[in-house]
Amino acid sequence: MGTLTDFGQIALKWDPKNLEIRTMSVEKTLEPLVLQVTTLVNTKGPSKKKKGKSKRASALVAAVEKATENFIQKGEQIAYENPDITQEMLTAVDEVKKTGDAMSIAAREFSEDPCSSMKRGNMVRAARNLLSAVTRLLILADMVDVHLLLKSLHIVEDDLNKLKNASSQDELMDNMRQFGRNAGELIKQAAKRQQELKDPQLRDDLAAARAMLKKHSTMLLTASKVYVRHPELDLAKVNRDFILKQVCDAVNTISDVAQGKSSQPTDIYSGAGELAAALDDFDVSLI
C-alpha cells in the first residue's frame, strides 16, 4: 500500500514496494552495481577436479562492497542536506547497510566454495535484496528533485492567485514581476526533469506544458491589464480567465508529470521491469 511522504508541507505518494525506475539518472547509477552483482552471480567455479577458492569472485565481492559503501555515504549526505526527507532516507540507508552486510557474507562464503549450489543460491537471494534496497534508496533520492520542483510550482500557484485578485495596475505589475521570476525558475526546473525522464509520453507532456506556460505568461499580463482597467467589461474578464486557465492547466500538468502521472493513457507495462529483468538473470544462473 502506498504511503504519504510528507516533505515539509508537500505530501508525495510513495510506495516503498514500487521499484519502477522513472529517470535515466537512477538507471545509470544503478547499472554498474547490477553489472557487478550479475557478473558475480554468473562466476563459474573451478573445475570439479580442481576445487578451491575463486580469486575472481573475491575481487568482485570487494567491488560490490565498495559500491554499496558509496551508496550508503551518498544516501547519508542527501539525508542530512534535506531535513524534510532525513528520516525516510536514513531508513532506506539502513536497509542498504543490512542487505549489503548479508550480501557480503553470502558472497564471501560463495567465493570460498564456488562449487556449492546452496551457497550460490544464498548469494542470489542476498543479491536480489541488496539491489532492491539500493533501488529504493535511489528512487527516494530522486524524489528530492521532485520535491524541489513541486515547491517552485506551489510558489507559482500562489503568484497566480495574487494576479487573479489584483485590483490596481501597480499591484498587478508587482505581482506580475514576481510571477515572471518564479515561473522562469519553474520552467528551468521542469526542463531539467524533462531530460531525466525515461517515459517519452511524460517527456512530451512536460515539454508541452513548459511551452504553454511560457507562451501564455506574456498574454496573461496583457489580458490582466485590460481587465483591471475595465472590470466592468464581461469580455475582458472572459479573456483574462481563459488565459489564466491555460496557465493553470500548464502548471497542473507539470505537477502531474513530476509525480509520474501522464495526461495520456499509456501501456501499463511500459517503462517497468528493468530491475526485474536483471534480477531474473540471477534465477537463471541457478539452473
Backbone as CSV, one residue per row, in Angstrom:
resi,resn,N_x,N_y,N_z,CA_x,CA_y,CA_z,C_x,C_y,C_z
1,MET,0.843,-1.193,0.000,0.000,0.000,0.000,0.876,1.240,0.000
2,GLY,0.485,2.251,-0.766,1.273,3.467,-0.855,1.239,4.251,0.441
3,THR,2.284,4.994,0.694,2.348,5.839,1.873,2.541,7.275,1.435
4,LEU,2.147,8.204,2.313,2.346,9.614,2.019,3.641,10.066,2.667
5,THR,4.585,10.465,1.857,5.832,11.004,2.372,5.679,12.514,2.446
6,ASP,5.754,13.072,3.651,5.498,14.494,3.848,6.803,15.270,3.806
7,PHE,7.066,15.928,2.686,8.259,16.762,2.539,7.846,18.187,2.890
8,GLY,8.126,18.613,4.129,7.680,19.941,4.518,6.170,19.956,4.506
9,GLN,5.574,20.807,3.665,4.125,20.863,3.556,3.649,20.204,2.268
10,ILE,4.542,19.505,1.573,4.179,18.855,0.320,4.182,17.350,0.525
11,ALA,3.025,16.725,0.389,2.922,15.285,0.588,2.985,14.574,-0.759
12,LEU,3.894,13.613,-0.869,4.036,12.833,-2.088,3.654,11.387,-1.798
13,LYS,2.969,10.768,-2.755,2.658,9.351,-2.608,3.888,8.539,-2.975
14,TRP,4.308,7.684,-2.057,5.479,6.852,-2.323,5.213,5.455,-1.809
15,ASP,5.254,4.495,-2.702,5.066,3.101,-2.342,6.441,2.458,-2.230
16,PRO,6.888,2.109,-1.017,8.229,1.544,-0.849,8.414,0.206,-1.555
17,LYS,7.308,-0.425,-1.973,7.422,-1.695,-2.690,7.498,-1.488,-4.204
18,ASN,7.246,-0.254,-4.632,7.266,0.035,-6.063,8.687,0.378,-6.495
19,LEU,9.271,-0.479,-7.323,10.655,-0.275,-7.747,10.734,0.209,-9.194
20,GLU,9.677,0.882,-9.664,9.710,1.406,-11.027,10.740,2.530,-11.131
21,ILE,11.628,2.406,-12.101,12.673,3.406,-12.310,12.187,4.391,-13.363
22,ARG,11.980,5.651,-12.970,11.381,6.637,-13.870,12.395,7.534,-14.558
23,THR,13.601,7.634,-14.002,14.565,8.567,-14.580,15.836,7.856,-15.026
24,MET,16.468,8.440,-16.037,17.685,7.846,-16.586,18.844,7.924,-15.603
25,SER,18.854,8.949,-14.745,19.948,9.079,-13.785,19.931,7.937,-12.776
26,VAL,18.732,7.541,-12.323,18.631,6.408,-11.396,19.095,5.130,-12.089
27,GLU,18.657,4.945,-13.324,19.029,3.747,-14.077,20.543,3.670,-14.274
28,LYS,21.156,4.796,-14.651,22.600,4.805,-14.898,23.392,4.602,-13.611
29,THR,22.886,5.154,-12.505,23.577,4.996,-11.224,23.521,3.554,-10.748
30,LEU,22.393,2.899,-11.004,22.207,1.516,-10.559,22.939,0.516,-11.454
31,GLU,23.113,0.872,-12.713,23.638,-0.054,-13.722,24.964,-0.724,-13.344
32,PRO,25.982,0.027,-12.862,27.259,-0.629,-12.528,27.115,-1.691,-11.443
33,LEU,26.277,-1.407,-10.432,26.091,-2.389,-9.361,25.390,-3.634,-9.893
34,VAL,24.384,-3.434,-10.750,23.696,-4.580,-11.355,24.694,-5.434,-12.135
35,LEU,25.575,-4.769,-12.884,26.574,-5.491,-13.677,27.535,-6.268,-12.782
36,GLN,28.002,-5.613,-11.717,28.936,-6.280,-10.802,28.302,-7.503,-10.147
37,VAL,27.071,-7.322,-9.669,26.396,-8.424,-8.984,26.062,-9.548,-9.961
38,THR,25.601,-9.171,-11.162,25.281,-10.183,-12.170,26.524,-10.983,-12.546
39,THR,27.646,-10.289,-12.713,28.903,-10.962,-13.047,29.319,-11.906,-11.923
40,LEU,29.140,-11.446,-10.691,29.489,-12.276,-9.535,28.630,-13.531,-9.493
41,VAL,27.336,-13.358,-9.709,26.419,-14.499,-9.677,26.744,-15.503,-10.776
42,ASN,27.178,-14.996,-11.922,27.468,-15.869,-13.057,28.898,-16.401,-13.058
43,THR,29.658,-16.076,-12.009,31.037,-16.558,-11.922,31.061,-18.080,-11.843
44,LYS,31.845,-18.675,-12.708,31.974,-20.131,-12.705,33.051,-20.548,-11.706
45,GLY,32.765,-21.581,-10.983,33.743,-22.086,-10.032,34.811,-22.903,-10.731
46,PRO,35.844,-23.317,-10.015,36.890,-24.163,-10.591,36.293,-25.484,-11.063
47,SER,37.017,-26.191,-11.859,36.539,-27.488,-12.334,36.394,-28.442,-11.159
48,LYS,35.634,-29.508,-11.373,35.399,-30.465,-10.293,36.698,-31.103,-9.815
49,LYS,37.663,-31.189,-10.728,38.944,-31.789,-10.353,39.803,-30.810,-9.553
50,LYS,39.443,-29.532,-9.624,40.286,-28.512,-9.002,39.416,-27.578,-8.157
51,LYS,38.953,-28.117,-7.047,38.110,-27.327,-6.161,38.956,-26.334,-5.370
52,GLY,38.329,-25.231,-4.982,39.062,-24.253,-4.190,38.447,-22.881,-4.288
53,LYS,39.119,-21.913,-3.719,38.633,-20.541,-3.661,38.728,-19.868,-5.031
54,SER,37.707,-19.046,-5.363,37.707,-18.313,-6.625,38.249,-16.907,-6.395
55,LYS,39.430,-16.622,-6.973,40.022,-15.290,-6.817,39.184,-14.235,-7.533
56,ARG,38.616,-14.601,-8.690,37.786,-13.665,-9.445,36.556,-13.275,-8.627
57,ALA,35.935,-14.265,-7.996,34.758,-13.985,-7.174,35.124,-13.077,-6.001
58,SER,36.273,-13.312,-5.401,36.712,-12.487,-4.264,36.875,-11.029,-4.675
59,ALA,37.433,-10.811,-5.863,37.621,-9.446,-6.357,36.275,-8.776,-6.624
60,LEU,35.333,-9.534,-7.161,34.006,-8.987,-7.441,33.262,-8.664,-6.146
61,VAL,33.443,-9.501,-5.131,32.821,-9.239,-3.829,33.318,-7.907,-3.277
62,ALA,34.620,-7.683,-3.362,35.208,-6.433,-2.870,34.645,-5.235,-3.635
63,ALA,34.440,-5.392,-4.944,33.899,-4.305,-5.762,32.460,-3.989,-5.368
64,VAL,31.668,-5.029,-5.118,30.277,-4.830,-4.697,30.233,-4.149,-3.333
65,GLU,31.107,-4.568,-2.424,31.158,-3.955,-1.090,31.508,-2.475,-1.183
66,LYS,32.458,-2.137,-2.048,32.862,-0.745,-2.223,31.722,0.079,-2.809
67,ALA,31.041,-0.470,-3.809,29.921,0.241,-4.433,28.797,0.468,-3.422
68,THR,28.528,-0.552,-2.608,27.476,-0.437,-1.593,27.823,0.649,-0.579
69,GLU,29.080,0.701,-0.166,29.520,1.720,0.783,29.355,3.121,0.194
70,ASN,29.619,3.260,-1.095,29.445,4.559,-1.752,27.975,4.990,-1.738
71,PHE,27.070,4.035,-1.984,25.638,4.345,-1.942,25.224,4.786,-0.540
72,ILE,25.765,4.114,0.463,25.434,4.448,1.853,25.896,5.865,2.190
73,GLN,27.128,6.196,1.814,27.660,7.529,2.099,26.863,8.615,1.383
74,LYS,26.533,8.369,0.114,25.764,9.350,-0.653,24.362,9.510,-0.076
75,GLY,23.761,8.391,0.330,22.424,8.447,0.916,22.404,9.246,2.204
76,GLU,23.419,9.050,3.045,23.503,9.797,4.302,23.704,11.290,4.034
77,GLN,24.508,11.601,3.022,24.739,13.005,2.665,23.436,13.674,2.235
78,ILE,22.676,12.996,1.373,21.395,13.538,0.910,20.436,13.697,2.084
79,ALA,20.447,12.723,2.994,19.543,12.758,4.146,19.773,14.005,4.994
80,TYR,21.038,14.308,5.279,21.338,15.431,6.171,21.273,16.781,5.458
81,GLU,21.358,16.767,4.126,21.238,18.017,3.370,19.781,18.388,3.122
82,ASN,18.869,17.438,3.344,17.447,17.672,3.082,16.624,17.257,4.302
83,PRO,16.470,18.163,5.269,15.779,17.839,6.524,14.371,17.282,6.329
84,ASP,13.693,17.707,5.248,12.321,17.250,5.027,12.233,15.746,4.772
85,ILE,13.348,15.158,4.354,13.314,13.741,3.975,14.339,12.916,4.754
86,THR,14.924,13.511,5.785,16.004,12.855,6.528,15.611,11.474,7.040
87,GLN,14.462,11.372,7.698,14.076,10.102,8.309,13.866,9.013,7.268
88,GLU,13.165,9.357,6.174,12.921,8.362,5.126,14.227,7.893,4.494
89,MET,15.144,8.840,4.260,16.420,8.483,3.641,17.254,7.607,4.561
90,LEU,17.300,7.943,5.846,18.106,7.155,6.781,17.546,5.741,6.932
91,THR,16.226,5.614,6.861,15.616,4.280,6.898,16.043,3.471,5.676
92,ALA,16.048,4.120,4.506,16.472,3.448,3.274,17.958,3.097,3.334
93,VAL,18.764,3.991,3.906,20.204,3.738,4.052,20.442,2.535,4.964
94,ASP,19.698,2.459,6.063,19.843,1.327,6.987,19.522,0.006,6.294
95,GLU,18.524,0.033,5.406,18.160,-1.182,4.679,19.281,-1.594,3.724
96,VAL,19.929,-0.598,3.102,21.063,-0.903,2.224,22.213,-1.487,3.043
97,LYS,22.454,-0.922,4.226,23.510,-1.457,5.099,23.227,-2.911,5.458
98,LYS,21.993,-3.179,5.861,21.621,-4.523,6.303,21.736,-5.532,5.165
99,THR,21.167,-5.190,4.012,21.218,-6.120,2.880,22.634,-6.210,2.313
100,GLY,23.390,-5.109,2.424,24.777,-5.131,1.965,25.632,-6.062,2.803
101,ASP,25.425,-6.024,4.122,26.171,-6.926,5.013,25.820,-8.385,4.720
102,ALA,24.522,-8.639,4.508,24.089,-10.010,4.214,24.674,-10.483,2.885
103,MET,24.708,-9.576,1.900,25.279,-9.915,0.600,26.768,-10.208,0.729
104,SER,27.460,-9.404,1.522,28.901,-9.583,1.706,29.209,-10.953,2.304
105,ILE,28.447,-11.322,3.331,28.666,-12.619,3.982,28.389,-13.762,3.010
106,ALA,27.230,-13.683,2.323,26.848,-14.754,1.398,27.828,-14.853,0.237
107,ALA,28.278,-13.701,-0.271,29.180,-13.702,-1.420,30.560,-14.232,-1.044
108,ARG,31.031,-13.894,0.147,32.349,-14.386,0.572,32.310,-15.894,0.838
109,GLU,31.189,-16.358,1.359,31.050,-17.808,1.550,31.057,-18.519,0.199
110,PHE,30.413,-17.885,-0.788,30.395,-18.464,-2.131,31.790,-18.445,-2.752
111,SER,32.532,-17.341,-2.555,33.869,-17.245,-3.152,34.819,-18.280,-2.552
112,GLU,34.545,-18.687,-1.304,35.365,-19.713,-0.661,35.021,-21.106,-1.179
113,ASP,33.775,-21.244,-1.655,33.321,-22.557,-2.130,32.406,-22.366,-3.341
114,PRO,32.967,-21.926,-4.480,32.160,-21.573,-5.656,31.467,-22.752,-6.329
115,CYS,31.753,-23.966,-5.904,31.089,-25.130,-6.494,29.797,-25.482,-5.759
116,SER,29.535,-24.806,-4.642,28.357,-25.117,-3.837,27.119,-24.421,-4.403
117,SER,26.152,-25.220,-4.845,24.916,-24.640,-5.379,24.104,-23.979,-4.268
118,MET,24.202,-24.500,-3.049,23.471,-23.912,-1.932,24.003,-22.510,-1.617
119,LYS,25.334,-22.368,-1.602,25.929,-21.064,-1.312,25.682,-20.078,-2.453
120,ARG,25.646,-20.588,-3.677,25.315,-19.723,-4.805,23.870,-19.227,-4.665
121,GLY,22.977,-20.130,-4.279,21.578,-19.749,-4.099,21.405,-18.711,-3.000
122,ASN,22.140,-18.877,-1.897,22.087,-17.893,-0.811,22.555,-16.524,-1.297
123,MET,23.608,-16.533,-2.125,24.137,-15.277,-2.637,23.145,-14.609,-3.587
124,VAL,22.472,-15.398,-4.408,21.491,-14.847,-5.343,20.370,-14.143,-4.583
125,ARG,19.864,-14.791,-3.542,18.791,-14.173,-2.751,19.277,-12.892,-2.069
126,ALA,20.502,-12.931,-1.560,21.066,-11.738,-0.922,21.254,-10.619,-1.946
127,ALA,21.647,-10.993,-3.162,21.858,-10.006,-4.220,20.547,-9.323,-4.601
128,ARG,19.487,-10.107,-4.704,18.174,-9.536,-5.030,17.761,-8.515,-3.969
129,ASN,17.954,-8.874,-2.712,17.573,-7.974,-1.618,18.406,-6.690,-1.636
130,LEU,19.701,-6.828,-1.921,20.571,-5.654,-1.969,20.168,-4.719,-3.103
131,LEU,19.955,-5.267,-4.294,19.582,-4.427,-5.430,18.237,-3.738,-5.201
132,SER,17.315,-4.444,-4.572,16.020,-3.832,-4.270,16.190,-2.670,-3.289
133,ALA,17.025,-2.868,-2.269,17.250,-1.822,-1.266,17.932,-0.607,-1.882
134,VAL,18.931,-0.840,-2.731,19.633,0.272,-3.386,18.689,1.016,-4.326
135,THR,17.838,0.271,-5.026,16.880,0.910,-5.932,15.924,1.808,-5.164
136,ARG,15.431,1.330,-4.025,14.547,2.162,-3.196,15.267,3.437,-2.755
137,LEU,16.531,3.292,-2.377,17.315,4.449,-1.944,17.439,5.472,-3.073
138,LEU,17.742,4.996,-4.277,17.919,5.896,-5.418,16.609,6.570,-5.818
139,ILE,15.517,5.810,-5.771,14.212,6.383,-6.120,13.820,7.454,-5.105
140,LEU,14.095,7.196,-3.836,13.784,8.185,-2.805,14.651,9.433,-2.974
141,ALA,15.923,9.231,-3.326,16.808,10.375,-3.576,16.298,11.187,-4.763
142,ASP,15.780,10.493,-5.773,15.228,11.172,-6.942,14.014,12.013,-6.559
143,MET,13.286,11.581,-5.538,12.110,12.322,-5.098,12.475,13.666,-4.475
144,VAL,13.729,13.823,-4.060,14.169,15.125,-3.552,14.056,16.168,-4.665
145,ASP,14.478,15.787,-5.883,14.355,16.703,-7.026,12.890,17.012,-7.323
146,VAL,12.045,15.984,-7.206,10.611,16.185,-7.422,10.063,17.165,-6.383
147,HIS,10.504,17.005,-5.158,10.063,17.882,-4.071,10.424,19.341,-4.348
148,LEU,11.656,19.570,-4.799,12.096,20.936,-5.099,11.285,21.531,-6.246
149,LEU,10.979,20.695,-7.237,10.165,21.151,-8.366,8.761,21.532,-7.897
150,LEU,8.181,20.720,-7.026,6.831,20.997,-6.538,6.792,22.228,-5.628
151,LYS,7.883,22.480,-4.914,7.942,23.696,-4.098,7.900,24.930,-4.998
152,SER,8.659,24.898,-6.089,8.629,26.008,-7.050,7.242,26.146,-7.658
153,LEU,6.623,25.013,-7.930,5.295,25.015,-8.538,4.262,25.648,-7.605
154,HIS,4.338,25.342,-6.326,3.385,25.913,-5.369,3.572,27.423,-5.234
155,ILE,4.805,27.887,-5.353,5.065,29.330,-5.316,4.389,30.009,-6.507
156,VAL,4.494,29.376,-7.681,3.859,29.921,-8.883,2.338,29.921,-8.727
157,GLU,1.791,28.883,-8.118,0.339,28.842,-7.883,-0.103,30.007,-6.999
158,ASP,0.686,30.303,-5.974,0.371,31.449,-5.108,0.433,32.756,-5.900
159,ASP,1.438,32.855,-6.776,1.564,34.056,-7.609,0.341,34.235,-8.504
160,LEU,-0.161,33.133,-9.054,-1.327,33.206,-9.937,-2.567,33.664,-9.174
161,ASN,-2.698,33.236,-7.932,-3.828,33.693,-7.115,-3.747,35.196,-6.861
162,LYS,-2.531,35.685,-6.629,-2.347,37.126,-6.415,-2.673,37.905,-7.687
163,LEU,-2.252,37.373,-8.831,-2.555,38.029,-10.100,-4.062,38.085,-10.340
164,LYS,-4.718,36.996,-10.022,-6.166,36.919,-10.234,-6.908,37.952,-9.396
165,ASN,-6.390,38.225,-8.201,-7.087,39.118,-7.273,-6.563,40.554,-7.292
166,ALA,-5.595,40.842,-8.165,-5.050,42.204,-8.235,-6.143,43.191,-8.646
167,SER,-6.195,44.335,-7.948,-7.263,45.310,-8.218,-6.741,46.644,-8.730
168,SER,-5.415,46.777,-8.843,-4.843,48.019,-9.371,-3.688,47.682,-10.303
169,GLN,-3.333,48.650,-11.148,-2.243,48.425,-12.096,-0.913,48.221,-11.362
170,ASP,-0.677,48.995,-10.303,0.575,48.852,-9.550,0.670,47.471,-8.903
171,GLU,-0.430,47.044,-8.282,-0.451,45.723,-7.650,-0.261,44.633,-8.700
172,LEU,-0.898,44.816,-9.838,-0.786,43.842,-10.919,0.659,43.730,-11.405
173,MET,1.321,44.870,-11.610,2.690,44.850,-12.128,3.660,44.234,-11.119
174,ASP,3.477,44.540,-9.835,4.333,43.942,-8.804,4.170,42.422,-8.790
175,ASN,2.912,41.980,-8.830,2.640,40.543,-8.818,3.151,39.867,-10.089
176,MET,3.057,40.584,-11.203,3.486,40.008,-12.477,4.999,39.827,-12.513
177,ARG,5.737,40.798,-11.953,7.197,40.666,-11.914,7.608,39.460,-11.067
178,GLN,6.926,39.304,-9.952,7.215,38.172,-9.073,6.867,36.853,-9.768
179,PHE,5.721,36.834,-10.427,5.304,35.637,-11.164,6.300,35.311,-12.275
180,GLY,6.771,36.330,-12.980,7.715,36.108,-14.078,8.994,35.443,-13.606
181,ARG,9.529,35.908,-12.479,10.754,35.310,-11.933,10.523,33.857,-11.519
182,ASN,9.441,33.639,-10.795,9.179,32.296,-10.277,8.777,31.317,-11.382
183,ALA,8.028,31.803,-12.369,7.649,30.941,-13.492,8.884,30.557,-14.304
184,GLY,9.817,31.503,-14.446,11.060,31.205,-15.161,11.856,30.115,-14.468
185,GLU,11.904,30.165,-13.141,12.607,29.140,-12.369,11.905,27.791,-12.502
186,LEU,10.577,27.812,-12.487,9.812,26.568,-12.642,10.054,25.949,-14.014
187,ILE,10.058,26.773,-15.050,10.301,26.281,-16.409,11.688,25.654,-16.508
188,LYS,12.667,26.267,-15.850,14.036,25.743,-15.870,14.110,24.379,-15.170
189,GLN,13.474,24.270,-14.008,13.483,23.002,-13.280,12.712,21.919,-14.043
190,ALA,11.612,22.324,-14.686,10.826,21.366,-15.465,11.625,20.857,-16.665
191,ALA,12.439,21.737,-17.264,13.278,21.328,-18.397,14.304,20.290,-17.953
192,LYS,14.875,20.496,-16.778,15.843,19.539,-16.234,15.175,18.190,-15.989
193,ARG,13.966,18.232,-15.433,13.232,16.988,-15.166,12.873,16.286,-16.470
194,GLN,12.516,17.064,-17.469,12.143,16.503,-18.773,13.291,15.684,-19.360
195,GLN,14.512,16.184,-19.244,15.672,15.477,-19.784,15.943,14.175,-19.043
196,GLU,15.534,14.122,-17.775,15.804,12.950,-16.950,14.808,11.817,-17.174
197,LEU,13.574,12.170,-17.523,12.510,11.168,-17.587,12.747,10.133,-18.679
198,LYS,12.424,8.883,-18.366,12.557,7.801,-19.336,11.323,7.671,-20.221
199,ASP,10.147,7.907,-19.648,8.888,7.725,-20.364,8.714,8.828,-21.412
200,PRO,8.668,8.477,-22.707,8.538,9.505,-23.751,7.231,10.287,-23.652
201,GLN,6.159,9.636,-23.177,4.884,10.340,-23.040,4.979,11.430,-21.975
202,LEU,5.626,11.112,-20.861,5.803,12.107,-19.804,6.703,13.245,-20.272
203,ARG,7.734,12.912,-21.046,8.608,13.965,-21.587,7.826,14.896,-22.503
204,ASP,6.973,14.312,-23.355,6.164,15.124,-24.270,5.182,16.003,-23.500
205,ASP,4.556,15.427,-22.467,3.611,16.199,-21.653,4.306,17.393,-21.005
206,LEU,5.501,17.141,-20.490,6.230,18.204,-19.803,6.694,19.281,-20.784
207,ALA,7.130,18.865,-21.963,7.555,19.829,-22.983,6.383,20.718,-23.401
208,ALA,5.216,20.104,-23.585,4.028,20.867,-23.983,3.610,21.840,-22.881
209,ALA,3.684,21.386,-21.635,3.301,22.246,-20.509,4.253,23.430,-20.378
210,ARG,5.543,23.188,-20.560,6.526,24.274,-20.487,6.267,25.307,-21.586
211,ALA,5.987,24.817,-22.789,5.732,25.724,-23.916,4.473,26.554,-23.666
212,MET,3.437,25.902,-23.136,2.183,26.609,-22.868,2.369,27.657,-21.774
213,LEU,3.117,27.305,-20.740,3.357,28.242,-19.644,4.127,29.462,-20.139
214,LYS,5.130,29.212,-20.959,5.943,30.310,-21.488,5.121,31.216,-22.407
215,LYS,4.330,30.598,-23.276,3.546,31.355,-24.262,2.473,32.210,-23.601
216,HIS,1.741,31.626,-22.662,0.590,32.318,-22.093,0.953,33.276,-20.960
217,SER,2.172,33.175,-20.438,2.570,34.090,-19.363,2.564,35.536,-19.845
218,THR,3.087,35.769,-21.051,3.098,37.127,-21.610,1.680,37.594,-21.925
219,MET,0.880,36.697,-22.480,-0.507,37.035,-22.808,-1.305,37.344,-21.544
220,LEU,-0.939,36.676,-20.439,-1.657,36.883,-19.186,-1.498,38.320,-18.693
221,LEU,-0.317,38.888,-18.858,-0.088,40.270,-18.436,-0.990,41.227,-19.210
222,THR,-1.030,41.067,-20.525,-1.848,41.953,-21.357,-3.328,41.840,-21.005
223,ALA,-3.807,40.593,-20.884,-5.227,40.379,-20.582,-5.574,40.893,-19.188
224,SER,-4.657,40.728,-18.239,-4.914,41.183,-16.869,-4.949,42.707,-16.797
225,LYS,-4.081,43.365,-17.561,-4.073,44.833,-17.597,-5.423,45.367,-18.073
226,VAL,-5.929,44.762,-19.141,-7.212,45.203,-19.695,-8.331,44.990,-18.679
227,TYR,-8.309,43.842,-18.007,-9.383,43.540,-17.051,-9.332,44.474,-15.843
228,VAL,-8.123,44.731,-15.313,-8.006,45.622,-14.152,-8.437,47.040,-14.522
229,ARG,-8.138,47.432,-15.760,-8.520,48.776,-16.212,-10.020,48.866,-16.495
230,HIS,-10.607,47.764,-16.982,-12.038,47.768,-17.340,-12.742,46.544,-16.738
231,PRO,-12.861,46.493,-15.421,-13.500,45.335,-14.782,-14.983,45.201,-15.117
232,GLU,-15.559,46.282,-15.640,-16.986,46.236,-15.971,-17.252,45.503,-17.288
233,LEU,-16.208,45.266,-18.072,-16.384,44.597,-19.365,-16.340,43.075,-19.197
234,ASP,-17.452,42.434,-19.535,-17.513,40.974,-19.411,-16.464,40.293,-20.284
235,LEU,-16.263,40.823,-21.476,-15.316,40.210,-22.406,-13.887,40.254,-21.860
236,ALA,-13.568,41.340,-21.154,-12.227,41.462,-20.568,-12.008,40.374,-19.516
237,LYS,-13.035,40.119,-18.717,-12.919,39.076,-17.688,-12.849,37.684,-18.314
238,VAL,-13.676,37.451,-19.325,-13.674,36.148,-20.002,-12.304,35.864,-20.613
239,ASN,-11.729,36.883,-21.254,-10.425,36.720,-21.896,-9.332,36.457,-20.856
240,ARG,-9.341,37.240,-19.759,-8.347,37.057,-18.704,-8.478,35.673,-18.067
241,ASP,-9.717,35.272,-17.792,-9.949,33.979,-17.145,-9.532,32.813,-18.038
242,PHE,-9.752,32.967,-19.343,-9.377,31.902,-20.273,-7.857,31.703,-20.282
243,ILE,-7.125,32.798,-20.382,-5.659,32.706,-20.415,-5.127,32.218,-19.069
244,LEU,-5.740,32.684,-17.985,-5.335,32.231,-16.653,-5.530,30.724,-16.515
245,LYS,-6.635,30.221,-17.071,-6.890,28.779,-17.018,-5.836,28.009,-17.808
246,GLN,-5.410,28.554,-18.950,-4.370,27.898,-19.748,-3.064,27.784,-18.954
247,VAL,-2.724,28.858,-18.252,-1.510,28.850,-17.434,-1.653,27.848,-16.287
248,CYS,-2.815,27.849,-15.637,-3.050,26.915,-14.527,-3.015,25.465,-15.006
249,ASP,-3.562,25.212,-16.189,-3.527,23.857,-16.750,-2.085,23.407,-16.990
250,ALA,-1.264,24.329,-17.472,0.146,24.000,-17.714,0.845,23.666,-16.400
251,VAL,0.573,24.457,-15.371,1.173,24.219,-14.054,0.705,22.877,-13.493
252,ASN,-0.582,22.573,-13.657,-1.114,21.297,-13.168,-0.485,20.113,-13.896
253,THR,-0.237,20.278,-15.189,0.403,19.202,-15.955,1.821,18.954,-15.452
254,ILE,2.547,20.026,-15.172,3.900,19.882,-14.623,3.846,19.136,-13.295
255,SER,2.861,19.465,-12.470,2.698,18.785,-11.183,2.423,17.298,-11.379
256,ASP,1.523,16.979,-12.313,1.178,15.576,-12.572,2.383,14.790,-13.077
257,VAL,3.101,15.365,-14.035,4.252,14.670,-14.614,5.337,14.458,-13.562
258,ALA,5.545,15.454,-12.715,6.561,15.336,-11.667,6.280,14.148,-10.763
259,GLN,4.997,13.820,-10.616,4.614,12.702,-9.752,4.284,11.440,-10.543
260,GLY,4.688,11.444,-11.830,4.583,10.228,-12.630,3.249,9.974,-13.280
261,LYS,2.374,10.986,-13.316,1.052,10.804,-13.923,1.027,11.448,-15.300
262,SER,0.585,10.682,-16.294,0.521,11.186,-17.663,-0.892,11.635,-17.991
263,SER,-0.989,12.632,-18.879,-2.307,13.099,-19.320,-2.890,12.179,-20.374
264,GLN,-2.048,11.286,-20.907,-2.481,10.352,-21.941,-2.391,8.929,-21.409
265,PRO,-3.311,8.035,-21.836,-3.220,6.638,-21.408,-1.966,5.997,-21.971
266,THR,-1.282,5.233,-21.140,-0.066,4.560,-21.589,-0.147,3.085,-21.271
267,ASP,0.656,2.326,-21.940,0.735,0.898,-21.689,1.188,0.682,-20.251
268,ILE,0.400,-0.047,-19.467,0.718,-0.209,-18.053,2.022,-0.952,-17.842
269,TYR,2.511,-1.609,-18.888,3.759,-2.345,-18.739,4.966,-1.548,-19.215
270,SER,4.734,-0.383,-19.821,5.859,0.364,-20.371,6.712,0.940,-19.265
271,GLY,8.027,0.920,-19.463,8.958,1.516,-18.513,9.220,0.675,-17.286
272,ALA,8.535,-0.440,-17.148,8.729,-1.260,-15.957,9.543,-2.489,-16.308
273,GLY,10.149,-3.051,-15.311,10.785,-4.344,-15.492,12.274,-4.349,-15.693
274,GLU,12.938,-3.178,-15.732,14.389,-3.198,-15.930,15.072,-3.945,-14.796
275,LEU,14.692,-3.598,-13.578,15.301,-4.255,-12.427,14.870,-5.714,-12.361
276,ALA,13.582,-5.963,-12.632,13.078,-7.331,-12.583,13.830,-8.220,-13.565
277,ALA,14.110,-7.680,-14.748,14.833,-8.463,-15.755,16.238,-8.803,-15.271
278,ALA,16.879,-7.819,-14.643,18.232,-8.060,-14.132,18.208,-9.110,-13.024
279,LEU,17.189,-9.019,-12.159,17.093,-9.981,-11.066,16.764,-11.376,-11.586
280,ASP,15.971,-11.439,-12.657,15.641,-12.740,-13.227,16.889,-13.455,-13.738
281,ASP,17.889,-12.670,-14.158,19.138,-13.274,-14.617,19.786,-14.099,-13.510
282,PHE,19.578,-13.642,-12.273,20.157,-14.371,-11.148,19.515,-15.753,-11.021
283,ASP,18.170,-15.773,-11.192,17.467,-17.045,-11.077,17.922,-18.023,-12.154
284,VAL,18.141,-17.495,-13.361,18.589,-18.341,-14.463,19.937,-18.972,-14.136
285,SER,20.773,-18.211,-13.419,22.115,-18.709,-13.118,22.083,-19.910,-12.176
286,LEU,20.952,-20.106,-11.506,20.846,-21.245,-10.591,20.580,-22.548,-11.332
287,ILE,20.048,-22.404,-12.549,19.657,-23.604,-13.299,20.889,-24.324,-13.853
